[in-house]
Amino acid sequence: MDAGAPDPAALQEVIFHILTHELRLEATEIGPESELFSAGWIDSVDLVRLAAHLERRFGIAIPDEDVSVEQFDSIRSIAAYVAEKLRA
């Protein structure tokens, strides 16, 4: 991993914190691969709120069209998306 690349584990921890503290999800029920939207843990309003938290926390811009189940259905997929935005 190059020096400028974000640490995937650290990104996942921050995202987990946002989900459990800001969106109030039950911490014991969520893992890196948990299907957040598909399983009903979060809804479309939560997706938008999550994107706003990520933008503020990481200083990135998330276009509306990127706020989708494909990008935001698991902590791992969210972390990969954020890492890509941070490298850009």
C-alpha positions in Angstrom: 0.0 0.0 0.0 1.4 3.4 -0.9 1.9 6.1 1.7 -1.1 8.1 0.5 -3.5 5.2 0.5 -6.1 5.1 3.2 -6.1 2.2 5.6 -9.1 0.0 4.9 -9.5 -1.2 8.5 -9.4 2.4 9.8 -12.0 3.5 7.2 -14.2 0.6 8.2 -13.9 1.6 11.9 -15.0 5.2 11.2 -17.9 4.0 9.1 -19.0 1.6 11.8 -18.8 4.4 14.3 -21.0 6.6 12.1 -23.5 3.8 11.6 -23.7 3.0 15.3 -23.5 6.5 16.8 -25.0 8.8 14.2 -27.5 6.5 12.6 -28.1 4.5 15.9 -27.7 1.0 14.5 -27.2 -1.9 16.9 -23.5 -2.5 17.1 -23.6 -6.2 17.9 -25.6 -6.9 14.7 -23.4 -5.3 12.1 -20.2 -6.7 10.5 -18.1 -5.6 7.5 -20.2 -7.6 5.1 -23.6 -7.1 6.6 -26.2 -6.0 4.0 -27.2 -2.7 5.5 -29.9 -1.6 3.0 -30.9 -4.9 1.5 -31.5 -6.4 4.9 -33.4 -3.4 6.1 -30.9 -1.9 8.6 -31.0 1.4 6.8 -33.4 3.1 4.4 -33.0 5.6 1.6 -33.1 8.5 4.1 -30.3 6.9 6.1 -28.3 6.5 2.9 -28.4 10.2 2.3 -27.6 10.9 6.0 -24.7 8.5 5.8 -23.3 10.1 2.7 -23.5 13.6 4.4 -21.6 12.3 7.4 -18.9 10.7 5.1 -18.6 14.0 3.2 -18.0 16.0 6.4 -15.7 13.4 8.0 -13.5 12.8 5.0 -13.8 16.0 3.1 -15.0 14.4 0.0 -17.9 15.1 -2.4 -20.4 12.3 -3.0 -22.6 12.9 -6.0 -26.2 12.0 -5.6 -26.0 9.4 -8.3 -23.3 7.6 -6.2 -25.6 7.2 -3.2 -26.8 3.8 -4.2 -27.2 0.3 -2.8 -24.3 -0.9 -4.9 -21.9 1.6 -3.2 -23.5 1.7 0.3 -24.8 -1.8 1.2 -22.0 -2.9 3.5 -19.3 -1.3 5.6 -16.7 -2.9 3.3 -18.2 -1.5 0.1 -18.6 1.9 1.7 -15.0 1.8 2.8 -13.9 0.9 -0.7 -15.9 3.8 -2.1 -14.5 6.3 0.3 -10.9 5.0 -0.3 -11.4 5.5 -4.0 -12.6 9.1 -3.4 -9.7 9.8 -1.1 -7.2 8.6 -3.7 -8.8 10.7 -6.5 
